[in-house]
Amino acid sequence: MELKVFRDTLSAAGGSCTVKAEIPIETEILISDYLPQVFKIVKCFARPVVLQKQLQPGRLTLEGYIRCIVYYQGEDGAGLCQTEQKLPFNKSVELPSFAFSSWSAVVEGETEYLNCRAVNSRRIEVRGAFGLVASVHTQCRTEVITALSDGGAEQQQTLLQGVRCAAVLDKLITADGDLRFPQPPAAILDITGSAVLRELKLLNGKGVAKGEIRASCAWRAQGDKTLQSQTVTVPFNQILDVEGLTEDCQCLCTVEPVGFAVLEGEGNAPGRLTATALLHLRAWRPYELNCVTDAFSTRYETRAETQELEIEKLACTLDESAAVTGSGPLPDENTRLLACFASFGPTQIVQRGNTPALTARVLVTAFGENSLGEIESYDKALEFVLPMPAAAPAGGELYPECWLSAEGIQASCVGGTLEVSLTVHAEGAVLCRHKWPCIGAIELGEELAQADPEISLRIYYAQAGEELFAIARRFHVSPSQMMTANNLEAGTKSLTSPCRLLVPGA
């Protein structure tokens, strides 16, 4: 008799890897005439903005630019000044070659080294390298056996629950708003910001994202070394074309500010602030599918091959904050702090005791004027730790797709000690990959020998923890017959204690 095999397809986790790419930084920055001349270089930062990601078999291509930001002390008491330049890059890195039907990549990184010097009072030379870290995860459509019938087939099924990656979008957006200063600024030192998504509407193939970008501007007035802060809220409303997006998707959308530009107003008119941000959208469709994990025939020899499926689930979404603090000595106890900035290294999930935690390196840089009137920079490395609300099952692996931002950075100098504190906000998702053994192929062989008609029952001494299905397979007996013969409850999977089982004649 022919064995009937029923199949279906699901989105299983495919290949995943983390690769690194070095982006060289080599540029000369000319100081504009309206900026003070350079007296001393204070600090140089590099910030990556990835605009395009393309995955091909065996290759990942990244395209974007590096924001090279230089802080310097101006001549003639001009105080702390800033200039920057965008350095475009197009980088291809080799990956293991694997098939995929969908994919996503999170690109982070850290500065490897930066050497910055003033060639003259109007020209700055920067040399260095930035290390990009790309975490790539894929899914592939996989065929599985969902049911068997005829041929005396007995089967053990497991309900697999996972998610299929439906849509991935990383889009650069801009938003404009008024920025009014109480007095004309002599210099704008830095603008940082955070974003809040107020509303996300999903349609078939489209999405509407509404929210606001909160920008904080550090500036100083003419003839005043003291930095002042100005805050402005810029609303945004974006219509998104997203292939694969449907109204019933589980969706995550975050907005990451990556740059700001200010155009001064004429006369008493307010200035115009343009905020640039990367909008990250991820959408998943949950699924449930019965899969045959074990099978045999009560009438024929059975040959089965096992395949190992890796199922991907959405473990949790993140919209959490955690405080980070630290301290360290300063070379000059009379230092007067001017400004403080934070940057982040790549995120990862590590096990802290029995609890997984999201971690990242936080580098806090403080600018201060020492007792000689010179501006110096001071770095303090801290660690961000956020306990996860969900743990991976045994043998499972958690990985993050999230973005970090700094909120409320504070720094002080007390008795020659630098004290820093900030709140780090993590927004994104944590996914879990877990392996399941399933039957990948099965076929019937020779017919089993007829059972001895004089033997109607056998006795099997079972141990605690043994699977009833495995015992039935050993004797080529239906598990339901085993349950009936031994008065076991329907749905019994394993034995909780040692017992004597009656095995009906095959």
GIKA-V524298 format. One record per residue. N is the residue number from 1. RES is the residue in three letters. SS is DSSP state (~ for helix, > for strand, _ for the rest). NEAR is the number of other ideal C-beta (glycine too) atoms within 8 Angstrom. D_FIRST is the distance of its C-alpha to the first C-alpha in whole Angstrom. Layout:
N&RES&SS&NEAR&D_FIRST + N&RES&SS&NEAR&D_FIRST
This chain:
1&MET&_&6&0 + 2&GLU&_&5&4 + 3&LEU&_&13&7 + 4&LYS&>&8&9 + 5&VAL&>&7&13 + 6&PHE&>&9&16 + 7&ARG&>&8&19 + 8&ASP&>&8&23 + 9&THR&>&7&26 + 10&LEU&>&14&29 + 11&SER&>&14&33 + 12&ALA&>&13&33 + 13&ALA&>&10&36 + 14&GLY&>&13&37 + 15&GLY&>&8&39 + 16&SER&>&10&43 + 17&CYS&>&8&46 + 18&THR&>&7&50 + 19&VAL&>&11&52 + 20&LYS&>&9&56 + 21&ALA&>&10&58 + 22&GLU&>&9&62 + 23&ILE&>&12&64 + 24&PRO&>&6&67 + 25&ILE&>&14&70 + 26&GLU&>&6&73 + 27&THR&>&9&76 + 28&GLU&>&8&79 + 29&ILE&>&13&80 + 30&LEU&>&6&84 + 31&ILE&_&11&85 + 32&SER&_&6&86 + 33&ASP&_&3&90 + 34&TYR&_&3&90 + 35&LEU&_&10&88 + 36&PRO&_&9&91 + 37&GLN&_&10&91 + 38&VAL&>&15&89 + 39&PHE&>&9&91 + 40&LYS&>&9&88 + 41&ILE&>&12&84 + 42&VAL&>&11&83 + 43&LYS&>&9&79 + 44&CYS&>&12&76 + 45&PHE&>&14&73 + 46&ALA&>&13&70 + 47&ARG&>&9&67 + 48&PRO&>&13&64 + 49&VAL&>&12&63 + 50&VAL&>&12&59 + 51&LEU&>&7&59 + 52&GLN&>&8&56 + 53&LYS&>&12&53 + 54&GLN&>&7&50 + 55&LEU&>&12&47 + 56&GLN&>&7&46 + 57&PRO&_&6&43 + 58&GLY&_&7&46 + 59&ARG&>&10&49 + 60&LEU&>&14&50 + 61&THR&>&12&53 + 62&LEU&>&16&56 + 63&GLU&>&12&59 + 64&GLY&>&11&62 + 65&TYR&>&10&65 + 66&ILE&>&14&67 + 67&ARG&>&14&70 + 68&CYS&>&15&73 + 69&ILE&>&12&75 + 70&VAL&>&15&78 + 71&TYR&>&14&81 + 72&TYR&>&15&84 + 73&GLN&>&12&88 + 74&GLY&>&15&90 + 75&GLU&_&9&94 + 76&ASP&_&5&97 + 77&GLY&_&6&95 + 78&ALA&_&12&92 + 79&GLY&>&11&90 + 80&LEU&>&17&86 + 81&CYS&>&13&85 + 82&GLN&>&12&81 + 83&THR&>&12&80 + 84&GLU&>&9&77 + 85&GLN&>&8&75 + 86&LYS&>&8&71 + 87&LEU&>&9&70 + 88&PRO&>&7&67 + 89&PHE&>&10&64 + 90&ASN&>&7&61 + 91&LYS&>&10&59 + 92&SER&>&8&55 + 93&VAL&>&11&53 + 94&GLU&>&6&51 + 95&LEU&_&12&47 + 96&PRO&_&6&44 + 97&SER&_&5&42 + 98&PHE&_&10&39 + 99&ALA&_&6&37 + 100&PHE&_&11&38 + 101&SER&_&9&37 + 102&SER&>&11&40 + 103&TRP&>&12&43 + 104&SER&>&10&46 + 105&ALA&>&11&49 + 106&VAL&>&9&52 + 107&VAL&>&12&55 + 108&GLU&>&11&58 + 109&GLY&>&11&60 + 110&GLU&>&10&64 + 111&THR&>&11&67 + 112&GLU&>&8&67 + 113&TYR&>&6&71 + 114&LEU&>&11&73 + 115&ASN&>&7&77 + 116&CYS&>&11&79 + 117&ARG&>&7&83 + 118&ALA&>&11&86 + 119&VAL&>&7&87 + 120&ASN&>&6&90 + 121&SER&_&9&91 + 122&ARG&_&7&89 + 123&ARG&>&11&86 + 124&ILE&>&15&83 + 125&GLU&>&11&81 + 126&VAL&>&15&77 + 127&ARG&>&8&75 + 128&GLY&>&15&72 + 129&ALA&>&10&68 + 130&PHE&>&14&65 + 131&GLY&>&12&62 + 132&LEU&>&15&59 + 133&VAL&>&12&56 + 134&ALA&>&15&53 + 135&SER&>&13&50 + 136&VAL&>&15&47 + 137&HIS&>&13&43 + 138&THR&>&14&40 + 139&GLN&>&15&37 + 140&CYS&>&11&34 + 141&ARG&>&9&31 + 142&THR&>&9&28 + 143&GLU&>&6&24 + 144&VAL&>&16&23 + 145&ILE&>&14&19 + 146&THR&>&11&20 + 147&ALA&>&9&17 + 148&LEU&>&14&13 + 149&SER&>&8&11 + 150&ASP&_&9&7 + 151&GLY&_&13&5 + 152&GLY&_&9&9 + 153&ALA&>&11&11 + 154&GLU&>&13&14 + 155&GLN&>&9&17 + 156&GLN&>&9&21 + 157&GLN&>&10&22 + 158&THR&>&9&26 + 159&LEU&>&8&28 + 160&LEU&>&13&30 + 161&GLN&>&8&33 + 162&GLY&>&12&35 + 163&VAL&>&13&37 + 164&ARG&>&12&37 + 165&CYS&>&14&40 + 166&ALA&>&11&41 + 167&ALA&>&12&45 + 168&VAL&>&10&47 + 169&LEU&>&9&51 + 170&ASP&>&9&54 + 171&LYS&>&9&57 + 172&LEU&>&10&61 + 173&ILE&>&11&63 + 174&THR&>&8&67 + 175&ALA&>&11&69 + 176&ASP&>&8&73 + 177&GLY&>&11&75 + 178&ASP&>&8&79 + 179&LEU&>&13&80 + 180&ARG&_&7&84 + 181&PHE&_&9&86 + 182&PRO&_&3&89 + 183&GLN&_&6&91 + 184&PRO&_&7&90 + 185&PRO&>&10&88 + 186&ALA&>&10&90 + 187&ALA&>&14&86 + 188&ILE&>&10&83 + 189&LEU&>&12&81 + 190&ASP&>&10&77 + 191&ILE&>&11&75 + 192&THR&>&9&72 + 193&GLY&>&11&70 + 194&SER&>&10&67 + 195&ALA&>&13&65 + 196&VAL&>&8&63 + 197&LEU&>&11&60 + 198&ARG&>&6&61 + 199&GLU&>&8&59 + 200&LEU&>&10&55 + 201&LYS&>&6&54 + 202&LEU&>&11&51 + 203&LEU&>&9&50 + 204&ASN&_&6&47 + 205&GLY&_&8&48 + 206&LYS&>&11&51 + 207&GLY&>&14&53 + 208&VAL&>&12&57 + 209&ALA&>&15&58 + 210&LYS&>&11&62 + 211&GLY&>&12&64 + 212&GLU&>&10&67 + 213&ILE&>&16&68 + 214&ARG&>&12&71 + 215&ALA&>&16&73 + 216&SER&>&10&75 + 217&CYS&>&15&78 + 218&ALA&>&11&81 + 219&TRP&>&14&84 + 220&ARG&>&13&88 + 221&ALA&>&10&91 + 222&GLN&_&6&94 + 223&GLY&_&4&96 + 224&ASP&_&7&93 + 225&LYS&_&9&91 + 226&THR&_&5&89 + 227&LEU&_&11&86 + 228&GLN&>&8&85 + 229&SER&>&8&82 + 230&GLN&>&10&81 + 231&THR&>&8&78 + 232&VAL&>&11&76 + 233&THR&>&9&73 + 234&VAL&>&13&71 + 235&PRO&>&10&69 + 236&PHE&>&14&66 + 237&ASN&>&7&63 + 238&GLN&>&10&61 + 239&ILE&>&7&58 + 240&LEU&>&12&55 + 241&ASP&>&6&53 + 242&VAL&_&12&49 + 243&GLU&_&6&46 + 244&GLY&_&8&43 + 245&LEU&_&15&45 + 246&THR&_&10&44 + 247&GLU&_&6&46 + 248&ASP&_&4&43 + 249&CYS&_&12&44 + 250&GLN&>&9&45 + 251&CYS&>&12&48 + 252&LEU&>&12&50 + 253&CYS&>&12&54 + 254&THR&>&12&57 + 255&VAL&>&16&60 + 256&GLU&>&11&62 + 257&PRO&>&15&65 + 258&VAL&>&10&66 + 259&GLY&>&8&69 + 260&PHE&>&12&72 + 261&ALA&>&7&75 + 262&VAL&>&12&79 + 263&LEU&>&7&81 + 264&GLU&_&7&84 + 265&GLY&_&9&86 + 266&GLU&_&4&89 + 267&GLY&_&4&92 + 268&ASN&_&3&91 + 269&ALA&_&6&88 + 270&PRO&_&7&85 + 271&GLY&>&12&83 + 272&ARG&>&11&79 + 273&LEU&>&16&76 + 274&THR&>&11&73 + 275&ALA&>&16&70 + 276&THR&>&11&67 + 277&ALA&>&15&64 + 278&LEU&>&12&60 + 279&LEU&>&16&58 + 280&HIS&>&13&54 + 281&LEU&>&16&52 + 282&ARG&>&13&48 + 283&ALA&>&17&45 + 284&TRP&>&12&42 + 285&ARG&>&11&39 + 286&PRO&>&10&37 + 287&TYR&>&10&33 + 288&GLU&>&7&31 + 289&LEU&>&10&27 + 290&ASN&>&10&24 + 291&CYS&>&14&23 + 292&VAL&>&16&20 + 293&THR&>&10&22 + 294&ASP&>&10&20 + 295&ALA&>&13&16 + 296&PHE&>&10&14 + 297&SER&>&15&11 + 298&THR&_&10&12 + 299&ARG&_&9&10 + 300&TYR&>&11&9 + 301&GLU&>&9&12 + 302&THR&>&11&13 + 303&ARG&>&8&15 + 304&ALA&>&9&17 + 305&GLU&>&8&20 + 306&THR&>&8&23 + 307&GLN&>&10&25 + 308&GLU&>&8&29 + 309&LEU&>&14&30 + 310&GLU&>&10&33 + 311&ILE&>&14&34 + 312&GLU&>&14&37 + 313&LYS&>&10&39 + 314&LEU&>&12&43 + 315&ALA&>&11&44 + 316&CYS&>&9&48 + 317&THR&>&8&50 + 318&LEU&>&13&54 + 319&ASP&>&5&57 + 320&GLU&>&7&59 + 321&SER&>&8&62 + 322&ALA&>&10&64 + 323&ALA&>&8&67 + 324&VAL&>&12&68 + 325&THR&>&8&72 + 326&GLY&>&10&74 + 327&SER&>&8&77 + 328&GLY&>&8&79 + 329&PRO&>&6&82 + 330&LEU&_&12&84 + 331&PRO&_&5&87 + 332&ASP&_&10&89 + 333&GLU&_&7&90 + 334&ASN&_&6&92 + 335&THR&_&13&89 + 336&ARG&>&7&89 + 337&LEU&>&12&85 + 338&LEU&>&11&84 + 339&ALA&>&11&81 + 340&CYS&>&12&77 + 341&PHE&>&10&74 + 342&ALA&>&12&70 + 343&SER&>&9&67 + 344&PHE&>&13&64 + 345&GLY&_&11&62 + 346&PRO&_&9&58 + 347&THR&_&13&56 + 348&GLN&>&8&54 + 349&ILE&>&12&52 + 350&VAL&>&7&53 + 351&GLN&>&7&52 + 352&ARG&>&8&56 + 353&GLY&_&4&55 + 354&ASN&_&4&52 + 355&THR&>&9&52 + 356&PRO&>&12&51 + 357&ALA&>&12&54 + 358&LEU&>&16&55 + 359&THR&>&11&58 + 360&ALA&>&13&60 + 361&ARG&>&10&63 + 362&VAL&>&15&66 + 363&LEU&>&12&69 + 364&VAL&>&16&72 + 365&THR&>&14&75 + 366&ALA&>&13&79 + 367&PHE&>&15&82 + 368&GLY&>&14&85 + 369&GLU&>&10&89 + 370&ASN&_&12&91 + 371&SER&_&6&94 + 372&LEU&_&4&95 + 373&GLY&_&5&94 + 374&GLU&_&8&91 + 375&ILE&>&13&87 + 376&GLU&>&12&85 + 377&SER&>&10&81 + 378&TYR&>&11&79 + 379&ASP&>&7&76 + 380&LYS&>&13&74 + 381&ALA&>&9&70 + 382&LEU&>&12&68 + 383&GLU&>&9&65 + 384&PHE&>&15&63 + 385&VAL&>&9&60 + 386&LEU&>&12&58 + 387&PRO&>&8&56 + 388&MET&_&14&53 + 389&PRO&_&4&51 + 390&ALA&_&9&48 + 391&ALA&_&8&46 + 392&ALA&_&10&43 + 393&PRO&_&7&41 + 394&ALA&_&3&40 + 395&GLY&_&5&39 + 396&GLY&_&10&40 + 397&GLU&>&7&43 + 398&LEU&>&14&45 + 399&TYR&>&11&47 + 400&PRO&>&14&50 + 401&GLU&>&11&50 + 402&CYS&>&14&54 + 403&TRP&>&9&57 + 404&LEU&>&11&61 + 405&SER&>&10&64 + 406&ALA&>&12&67 + 407&GLU&>&10&69 + 408&GLY&>&7&73 + 409&ILE&>&12&74 + 410&GLN&>&8&77 + 411&ALA&>&12&79 + 412&SER&>&7&82 + 413&CYS&>&13&85 + 414&VAL&>&6&86 + 415&GLY&_&4&89 + 416&GLY&_&9&87 + 417&THR&>&10&84 + 418&LEU&>&14&81 + 419&GLU&>&10&79 + 420&VAL&>&15&76 + 421&SER&>&11&73 + 422&LEU&>&14&71 + 423&THR&>&10&68 + 424&VAL&>&18&65 + 425&HIS&>&11&62 + 426&ALA&>&16&59 + 427&GLU&>&9&57 + 428&GLY&>&13&53 + 429&ALA&>&13&50 + 430&VAL&>&18&48 + 431&LEU&>&14&44 + 432&CYS&>&14&42 + 433&ARG&>&12&39 + 434&HIS&>&12&36 + 435&LYS&>&10&33 + 436&TRP&>&12&30 + 437&PRO&>&8&27 + 438&CYS&>&14&24 + 439&ILE&>&13&20 + 440&GLY&>&8&21 + 441&ALA&>&8&17 + 442&ILE&>&13&14 + 443&GLU&>&7&11 + 444&LEU&>&9&9 + 445&GLY&>&7&11 + 446&GLU&>&5&11 + 447&GLU&>&5&10 + 448&LEU&_&11&13 + 449&ALA&_&3&16 + 450&GLN&_&5&16 + 451&ALA&_&7&19 + 452&ASP&_&6&22 + 453&PRO&_&6&23 + 454&GLU&_&4&27 + 455&ILE&_&8&26 + 456&SER&_&5&25 + 457&LEU&>&9&27 + 458&ARG&>&8&28 + 459&ILE&>&8&30 + 460&TYR&>&10&30 + 461&TYR&>&8&33 + 462&ALA&>&10&32 + 463&GLN&_&7&35 + 464&ALA&_&7&36 + 465&GLY&_&5&34 + 466&GLU&_&10&31 + 467&GLU&>&7&28 + 468&LEU&~&14&26 + 469&PHE&~&11&23 + 470&ALA&~&9&24 + 471&ILE&~&14&24 + 472&ALA&~&14&21 + 473&ARG&~&10&19 + 474&ARG&~&6&21 + 475&PHE&_&10&20 + 476&HIS&_&11&17 + 477&VAL&_&11&18 + 478&SER&_&8&17 + 479&PRO&~&10&21 + 480&SER&~&6&21 + 481&GLN&~&10&22 + 482&MET&~&16&24 + 483&MET&~&13&26 + 484&THR&~&7&26 + 485&ALA&~&11&27 + 486&ASN&_&8&30 + 487&ASN&_&5&31 + 488&LEU&_&8&31 + 489&GLU&_&5&31 + 490&ALA&_&5&29 + 491&GLY&_&4&28 + 492&THR&_&9&29 + 493&LYS&_&6&28 + 494&SER&>&8&31 + 495&LEU&_&12&33 + 496&THR&_&4&37 + 497&SER&_&5&38 + 498&PRO&_&7&37 + 499&CYS&>&7&36 + 500&ARG&>&7&34 + 501&LEU&>&12&30 + 502&LEU&>&10&29 + 503&VAL&>&13&25 + 504&PRO&>&10&23 + 505&GLY&_&10&21 + 506&ALA&_&8&18
